[in-house]
Amino acid sequence: LAFAESTWEEPDFLLEITRRTGCGLPLDVNNVFISAVNLGFSPQSYIDAFPLDRVGEVHLAGHEEDHDDHGAPLLIDSHGAEVAEPVWALLDYTLARSGPKPLLVEWDNDVPEWSVLADEAKRAEAALARYTAVLGGEVDPAEGLILSLKSG
């Protein structure tokens, strides 16, 4: 969703909110990717402009692919599928700029077998470990990765 008229870019608006309130931000790289595809902007440029120093947690999730009334790609954040390859790549891009951040893998619909969930968690953990190792640290299992499931 984009407003027809706006005087602020979203990352600038979010930075101003954090500046005025002192709050932190979550960053959902799946939502960034979906918005980039749906609205036709670069997800990397969005990440470059995002106030990464204010991010307390990075979210990952799956999405569904569809088409709008004109046949253009339309992605829908479903939290009901595996994280797509371009989203994993965007996570790597993000972590390369932000350094390690706690990761949350969300799967709220059509929850699969445990092995699929475990594979998603392992992949997120590996991404986090790559960027933690670059800084000479270790992933704290208590703070590094959260797998969020909702049934129903």
Secondary structure per residue as TSV (DSSP state, phi and psi in degrees):
chain	resnum	aa	ss	phi	psi
A	1	L	-	360.0	133.7
A	2	A	-	-136.4	141.7
A	3	F	-	-75.3	145.8
A	4	A	S	-63.4	-35.8
A	5	E	S	-132.8	134.7
A	6	S	-	-154.0	144.0
A	7	T	S	-99.3	-1.9
A	8	W	S	-126.9	139.7
A	9	E	-	-79.4	145.9
A	10	E	H	-54.8	-48.0
A	11	P	H	-59.9	-36.3
A	12	D	H	-66.1	-41.1
A	13	F	H	-62.0	-45.4
A	14	L	H	-65.0	-38.9
A	15	L	H	-60.6	-43.3
A	16	E	H	-64.5	-39.4
A	17	I	H	-60.6	-46.1
A	18	T	H	-66.5	-35.7
A	19	R	H	-64.7	-42.7
A	20	R	H	-76.8	-28.8
A	21	T	H	-108.3	-23.6
A	22	G	-	81.8	5.1
A	23	C	-	-76.1	161.4
A	24	G	-	-96.8	177.7
A	25	L	E	-132.5	145.6
A	26	P	E	-86.4	155.5
A	27	L	E	-128.8	113.8
A	28	D	E	-97.5	101.2
A	29	V	H	-67.3	-26.7
A	30	N	H	-65.6	-43.3
A	31	N	H	-64.6	-37.6
A	32	V	H	-61.8	-46.5
A	33	F	H	-61.8	-46.3
A	34	I	H	-59.9	-48.2
A	35	S	H	-62.1	-40.2
A	36	A	H	-61.2	-45.2
A	37	V	H	-66.4	-48.9
A	38	N	H	-66.6	-33.6
A	39	L	H	-106.8	-5.4
A	40	G	T	77.4	42.0
A	41	F	-	-124.8	171.0
A	42	S	-	-82.7	122.6
A	43	P	H	-66.0	-30.6
A	44	Q	H	-67.6	-39.4
A	45	S	H	-63.9	-38.0
A	46	Y	H	-62.7	-46.9
A	47	I	H	-61.7	-40.1
A	48	D	H	-60.6	-33.9
A	49	A	H	-88.5	-14.5
A	50	F	S	-72.0	141.9
A	51	P	-	-74.8	76.6
A	52	L	G	-62.2	-26.2
A	53	D	G	-69.0	-13.2
A	54	R	G	-97.9	-3.0
A	55	V	E	-81.2	127.0
A	56	G	E	-100.1	-20.0
A	57	E	E	-158.3	140.2
A	58	V	E	-109.1	131.3
A	59	H	E	-105.4	146.6
A	60	L	E	-129.1	147.0
A	61	A	-	-162.4	172.2
A	62	G	-	-96.1	164.5
A	63	H	E	-141.5	168.1
A	64	E	E	-110.6	148.4
A	65	E	E	-103.4	136.4
A	66	D	E	-146.3	-169.7
A	67	H	E	-135.5	146.9
A	68	D	-	-80.4	-174.7
A	69	D	T	-64.7	-15.5
A	70	H	T	-104.0	5.1
A	71	G	S	86.3	2.2
A	72	A	-	-77.6	150.4
A	73	P	E	-57.2	140.1
A	74	L	E	-137.7	115.1
A	75	L	E	-99.2	143.1
A	76	I	E	-125.7	124.4
A	77	D	E	-71.1	105.3
A	78	S	-	-107.1	-22.0
A	79	H	S	53.1	31.6
A	80	G	-	-132.4	25.4
A	81	A	S	-151.7	168.9
A	82	E	-	-65.8	154.0
A	83	V	-	-63.5	129.6
A	84	A	-	-74.6	152.2
A	85	E	H	-54.1	-43.8
A	86	P	H	-64.6	-26.0
A	87	V	H	-74.4	-39.0
A	88	W	H	-60.4	-42.4
A	89	A	H	-63.6	-39.1
A	90	L	H	-68.1	-33.9
A	91	L	H	-61.0	-46.7
A	92	D	H	-59.1	-44.2
A	93	Y	H	-58.6	-44.5
A	94	T	H	-64.7	-49.7
A	95	L	H	-64.8	-30.8
A	96	A	H	-64.3	-28.4
A	97	R	H	-93.4	-34.5
A	98	S	H	-95.0	-22.5
A	99	G	-	81.8	178.9
A	100	P	-	-63.6	138.6
A	101	K	-	-136.7	150.4
A	102	P	-	-57.3	139.6
A	103	L	E	-112.0	141.7
A	104	L	E	-124.1	118.1
A	105	V	E	-97.2	118.3
A	106	E	E	-103.8	133.8
A	107	W	E	-146.0	101.2
A	108	D	-	-105.6	-20.5
A	109	N	S	-129.3	151.0
A	110	D	S	49.8	49.5
A	111	V	-	-61.8	124.8
A	112	P	-	-85.9	-171.9
A	113	E	-	-60.5	153.4
A	114	W	H	-55.2	-37.1
A	115	S	H	-60.9	-35.6
A	116	V	H	-67.3	-44.3
A	117	L	H	-62.9	-42.8
A	118	A	H	-63.1	-38.2
A	119	D	H	-64.4	-40.7
A	120	E	H	-62.5	-43.9
A	121	A	H	-63.9	-41.9
A	122	K	H	-63.3	-39.8
A	123	R	H	-66.7	-41.3
A	124	A	H	-64.7	-42.2
A	125	E	H	-61.7	-40.0
A	126	A	H	-65.7	-40.5
A	127	A	H	-62.6	-45.2
A	128	L	H	-62.8	-42.0
A	129	A	H	-64.2	-36.9
A	130	R	H	-58.4	-44.0
A	131	Y	H	-83.8	-22.6
A	132	T	H	-72.3	-41.1
A	133	A	H	-63.7	-35.7
A	134	V	H	-58.1	-34.5
A	135	L	T	-91.8	3.8
A	136	G	T	78.3	23.4
A	137	G	-	-114.4	-168.0
A	138	E	-	-131.8	156.3
A	139	V	-	-80.8	124.5
A	140	D	-	-83.3	111.5
A	141	P	H	-56.8	-26.9
A	142	A	H	-75.5	-23.0
A	143	E	H	-122.0	-9.6
A	144	G	H	-82.9	-37.3
A	145	L	E	-144.1	135.6
A	146	I	E	-127.2	132.2
A	147	L	E	-107.9	115.0
A	148	S	E	-103.1	123.9
A	149	L	E	-125.3	140.7
A	150	K	-	-130.4	134.9
A	151	S	-	-106.3	155.7
A	152	G	-	117.5	360.0
